[in-house]
Amino acid sequence: MRRLILLLLLLAAGLAAAAHTYHASIMEVRYNAPKQQLEVALKVFTDDFEKALSVDQPKPISLTETPKAQVTPLLTALLSRSISFGTKPGEALPIRLIGFQKESDAHWVYFSVKLAKPIKGIYLRHRLLLDIFPDEMNIVNVEANGRKQSALFRDGEESQRLQW
């Protein structure tokens, strides 16, 4: 499983968006115990992201041309619909969007999740882009309490418990 995730990570980092024939995202989650929060960075191919943000919009959304004031609520809604963190099954703690930035053919999105108390694991539901791309693979790398682990989320495998 680790080899598959490493291979997918290398593919996602190395191929150009115009040429990509697969759909993937990479999420980095860091548990900040002193601040009792999860700090998250999510990397998604720009064209895939724009397609998801454009659903039900009167005209296509462009992350570089559409005003940030219009993109931010759409992005927050997309994240809330697609990704949830909880300390128990089915829970969806609020996501606080910090911002986003372009990097080559992708965009990084930064957000945090406040926790009520110290935790030893999380329940994560990650189905970003699965409604649009059934072959989407969402790779998650978690760093918590000095431990690193990875997980793969895809159609039919959208929820997992990650422990540390």
Helices and strands as residue ranges (DSSP letters): H 2-14, G 17-19, E 24-32, E 37-45, H 46-54, H 68-82, E 83-86, E 95-103, E 106-114, E 121-126, E 137-144, E 147-154, E 159-163
